[in-house]
């Protein structure tokens, strides 16, 4: 999901805490939570958890490639990847902004186009491309970020992908899940068999139009 979605998650959390939990036990201090996030990332456990999920996704993809070949189905196999915290990491920007920041600051960081690749996902991407599987990126980033996003994907190693779908500037649905589901449906109507969808957000994986959905860990923000 886009780093821009962090603000939505923060507002949702504040609304929830000031509502039904207004008189609950004092929650954990936010600075301690932030320290926990940094430790989880820097300890290597985050990368291990990411790699574990991606390995499962690649094993399933490999089995489908072999099945397609043995049975001579000649299906147009494809996979769908989210971008933020799935293909590219916003972690350096999140730390810089203290896991917060204004919307403008977040957009400016995102549009610098310097987010590093998440290595397990990049390896999955390369495996797919090496075996003739189409790869499509479907993201919550908006169309005005297309140039920066495309340049960032290219520089991070995601070369020659088959499509990049971003939110229209006039998108008004309450959740990006509507857009992502509709885009997967469109791809299947074009003849692609979407073997798997990979994302850090559960909302991205709802709605069907993919054989398997693989959820990556993301303790940094939650998008409903």
N, C-alpha and C positions, 0 to 999 in steps of 0.2 A: 504494500500500500504506500501511497505517497506520504512523505514526511509532513506534508500539509495537514494530514489527517490527525496529527498529534493534538492539535488545538481542539478538534472536535472531541477527542477522547478525554481531554482535560475538562472541558465544559460539561461533558456527560458525567464525569466522576464528581465534579463539584455539585451538580444538580442532585445527584444521587445521595451524596453525603449530607447535603443540607435538607434533604427530604426525609425519607424513611429512617435514616440513620442519625438524625439530628441529635438524639440523646443516647447514642450507643457508646460503648467503651472507646476511649481515645485510641485512634488508629496509630500505627507505627509512624514515627517521625519521618517526614519525607526525605530528609538528608540521609538517614540511615537506609532508606529504600534505594536512593540513588547510589550509595556506596555498594549496596548489594548487587545492583545492576552492573556496576563497573567490575566488581569482583567476578561475577558470573562470566562476563565477556573476557576479561584479561586472564582468567585462570585457564582458559582453553576449553572449559566445559560447554560453553555456548557453541563453539565450532564443532566439538565432538557430537553434540546433539543435532546440529544442522546436518553434519555428514551422515549420521545414522539414518535420518529421514530420506536424504537424497539417495543414499545407497539402496534403500528399499524401492524408491521410484525408478532408479536405473535398472534394478533387477527385473522389475515388472516390464519396463520398456523393452529390455533385451528379450524377454520371453515372448512378447508380442511381435517383435521383429522376426524372431525365429519362426514363430507360428505363421506369420504372414508369408514367409519365404517357403516353408515346407508345404503349406497347403495351397500355394500358388494363388493366393487371393488378390494380390496386387492392389491392396488397399492403400489409399493415400494417408499414411500414418502421420500424426502430428502431436505435439505437446504444447501446452500453454503455460507460460511463466508470468508471474507477477514481477515487478521490478524492485521496489523498495523493500529491503530486508528479505528479499528472495533472490534476485539476481545481482543487485547492487546494495551496498551497505551505507546507510546514513549515519552509522555510529559516530564517526569523527565529528560530524556536524551536531549530533545530539549532545555529545559531551561538551562541545564548545558552547552550546546554548544552555547548558545545565539541564538538559532534558525538558526544555521549555522554549522560550523565545516568542517573539511576536510573529504573526503570520508573515509579515514582510521579511523579517529576518530569516525565517524558515525557507521562504520562496527564494531569497537571494542565495542561500547556501545550496539549495537544490539546483538552481540554474547555473552554478559555477561549473557543473558537469565534471566533477572530479571524484565522485563516489567510487570507491574500489569495488572490484568484483567479489562476490561471495564464492570462494573457490570451489566448494562442492557443486554448486549450481553451474558454474562455468564448465566443470568437467562433464556434467550431465548434458549440457548444451553441446559441447564438442562431440560427445558420444552420439547424440541424436543426429547431428549434422553429418558425421562420418558414416552413418548408416542410412542416409537418405530420408530421415524423418524431418518434416517441416517443424519449425519452431516459431511460435507467435508470442509476442509480448502484449499483455492486456493490463493496463495500469490506470490508477486513479489520478495520475498526473494529467493536467489539462493540455489542450492543443497548443497553447502559447509556450509550452515547454518542450515542444517537439524537437526543435533544433538542438537544444542543450542535452536533451535525453538521448537522442540518436548519436550525438558526438560522444557522450559519456559511455554508452553501450559499446560503441566502436573501440574507444580507447581502452576499455576494460577487457576487451577480448571477444565480445559478442559480435562477430563479423558475419555478414551474409545471412541474417535472419530473414524469415519469410513475411513478417508483418509486424507493425507496431501500432497498437490501437490505444488512443488516449481519449479522455473525456472531452466531449464537445464543450465549447465555452459557454453555451447556453443550457448546460445540463442542470436539471432542477429536481431530480429524484432524491428521495431522502437517503438512499444508500447507493453506493457504486455497484452493489451486487446486481442490480437491475441491468446496468450497462454491461457488466462482465458476462452475465448469463446470456444476454441477447447477442453479444459478440461471438461467444462459443457456438450458439445456435446457428448464427450466420455462417461460420466456418464449416460446420457440419453440413449445412445446406449446399455449400460449395463443393461437397464431396470428400471432405477430410474426416478421418476417424480420429477423434481426439483421445489418445491413449491415456493421457494423464494431465492433470492440472496441479500446479505447485504454487503454494502461496504461504505467507506467514499469518494470514488472517482467515478465520473460519468463514466469515461473510463472503470472501472471494470464492469459496469452494462450494457454496450452495447453488442450487438451481439446476444441477444436472448438466447434460451435454458434454460429459467426459466420463470415460470408463472408470477411472480411479482418481481420487483426490488425495493429495499428500499435504499435510499441515506442518509447516516449519515452526520451530519455537520462536516466540517474540515476546519477551517480558517488558519491552520498552513502551509500547502503546497498544491500545485496543480500539478497533474500529467496528462498531455494531453493524 
